[in-house]
Amino acid sequence: MRMQSSRKRVPSDLSIEEVAKIEEGVRTAMSDHLHAEDAATALSHYLPDATAVSNGFLYPSFESLSADVEAFYETLAEVNIGSWDQMRIDVLSADAAAVTASFRWGSTDTSGSRTDLQGVWSVVWVYGDQRWRILTRHESFTVVTPEVT
């Protein structure tokens, strides 16, 4: 009887097809997250103990991130643009991937003010319960253009 190793399957253990499937799953998760239309949907992409950093601010807890996301979506009237411009996916194992991407995202809030953002996003996705979810996330805005109304 051969004993199974508890070692995770690393990229060199994966077939080209398996890596492609992981990359496609992560791309879909990235798109779904970017195009979330409400706070509950956006937050559902995170693990409950996820760590997030935004423009140098480390959220002290997932609850504090959740509060900010909920407040943002309460004032969101319209998403004008949401796109990943460049994306690099590094498969770490059969159930983990790191992504670095540049993005453009613009919105109009309920007062009519428009904000256009460009930046970079780094995230570690993990697979469990038949879906990809965010373990850690970092974003930095390289351009922020608020429109004065």
C-alpha positions in Angstrom: 0.0 0.0 0.0 1.4 3.4 -1.0 0.9 6.3 1.3 -0.4 9.6 -0.1 1.8 12.6 0.5 0.2 15.6 2.3 2.4 17.9 0.2 0.4 20.4 -1.9 0.6 20.1 -5.6 2.9 22.9 -6.8 3.0 24.3 -10.3 5.6 21.8 -11.5 3.2 19.0 -10.5 0.3 20.4 -12.6 -0.4 19.7 -16.2 -0.7 22.5 -18.7 -4.4 22.0 -18.8 -4.7 22.2 -15.0 -2.7 25.5 -14.9 -4.9 26.9 -17.7 -8.1 25.9 -15.8 -6.8 27.6 -12.6 -5.8 30.8 -14.6 -9.3 30.9 -16.2 -11.0 30.5 -12.8 -9.0 33.3 -11.3 -9.6 35.6 -14.4 -13.3 34.9 -13.9 -13.1 35.7 -10.2 -11.2 38.9 -10.9 -13.9 40.0 -13.4 -16.7 39.1 -11.1 -15.1 41.1 -8.3 -14.4 44.1 -10.4 -18.0 44.2 -11.6 -19.8 43.6 -8.3 -22.8 45.8 -8.2 -23.3 45.8 -4.4 -21.4 45.5 -1.2 -22.6 42.0 -0.4 -21.4 40.7 -3.7 -18.1 42.4 -3.5 -17.5 41.2 0.0 -18.5 37.6 -0.9 -15.3 37.3 -2.9 -13.2 37.5 0.3 -12.4 34.9 3.0 -13.8 36.0 6.4 -10.3 36.5 7.7 -8.9 38.3 4.6 -6.2 41.0 4.9 -6.5 44.1 2.8 -4.3 47.2 2.2 -5.5 50.2 0.3 -3.1 53.0 -0.6 -0.8 52.2 2.3 -3.7 51.7 4.8 -3.8 48.3 6.4 -7.3 47.5 7.5 -7.1 46.3 11.1 -9.8 43.7 10.5 -12.1 42.3 7.9 -15.0 44.1 9.6 -13.3 47.5 9.1 -12.9 46.7 5.4 -16.5 45.6 5.2 -17.7 48.8 6.7 -15.8 50.8 4.1 -17.1 48.7 1.3 -20.6 49.0 2.5 -20.3 52.8 2.9 -18.9 53.1 -0.6 -21.7 51.1 -2.2 -24.4 53.1 -0.4 -23.3 56.2 -2.3 -22.5 54.5 -5.6 -24.9 55.6 -8.4 -23.1 54.2 -11.5 -20.0 52.5 -12.5 -18.7 54.3 -15.6 -15.8 52.0 -16.4 -14.2 48.9 -14.9 -11.3 47.1 -16.6 -8.2 45.2 -15.9 -5.6 46.5 -18.4 -2.7 44.2 -17.7 -2.8 41.0 -15.6 -0.2 38.5 -14.5 -1.4 35.3 -12.9 1.1 33.1 -11.1 -0.2 29.7 -10.1 1.2 28.9 -6.7 -0.5 25.5 -6.2 -3.6 23.6 -7.2 -5.6 25.8 -4.9 -3.8 29.2 -4.8 -2.8 31.9 -7.3 -1.2 35.3 -7.0 -2.3 38.1 -9.4 -0.9 41.5 -10.1 -3.0 43.7 -12.4 -3.4 47.3 -13.5 -6.9 48.7 -13.6 -9.1 51.6 -14.6 -12.3 52.2 -12.6 -14.6 55.2 -12.7 -17.8 55.9 -10.9 -20.5 58.5 -10.2 -21.8 58.8 -6.7 -25.4 59.7 -5.6 -24.5 63.4 -5.5 -23.4 63.4 -9.1 -19.6 63.5 -8.4 -17.5 61.4 -10.6 -14.2 59.8 -9.7 -11.8 58.1 -12.1 -9.1 55.8 -10.7 -6.1 54.0 -12.2 -3.9 51.8 -10.2 -2.4 48.4 -9.4 -4.0 45.5 -7.6 -2.2 42.5 -6.1 -4.2 39.6 -4.7 -3.8 36.1 -3.5 -6.7 33.9 -4.4 -7.4 30.5 -2.8 -9.8 27.9 -3.9 -12.2 26.2 -1.5 -15.9 25.4 -1.3 -15.9 25.2 -5.1 -14.9 28.9 -5.7 -12.0 31.3 -5.7 -11.8 33.8 -2.8 -9.5 36.5 -1.7 -7.0 35.8 1.1 -4.9 39.0 0.8 -5.4 42.1 -1.3 -3.4 45.3 -2.0 -4.4 48.2 -4.1 -2.5 51.4 -4.9 -4.1 54.3 -6.9 -1.6 55.8 -9.3 -4.1 58.4 -10.7 -7.2 59.7 -8.9 -9.3 62.3 -10.8 -12.3 63.5 -8.9 -14.6 65.6 -11.0 -16.0 68.7 -9.2 -19.7 69.1 -9.9 
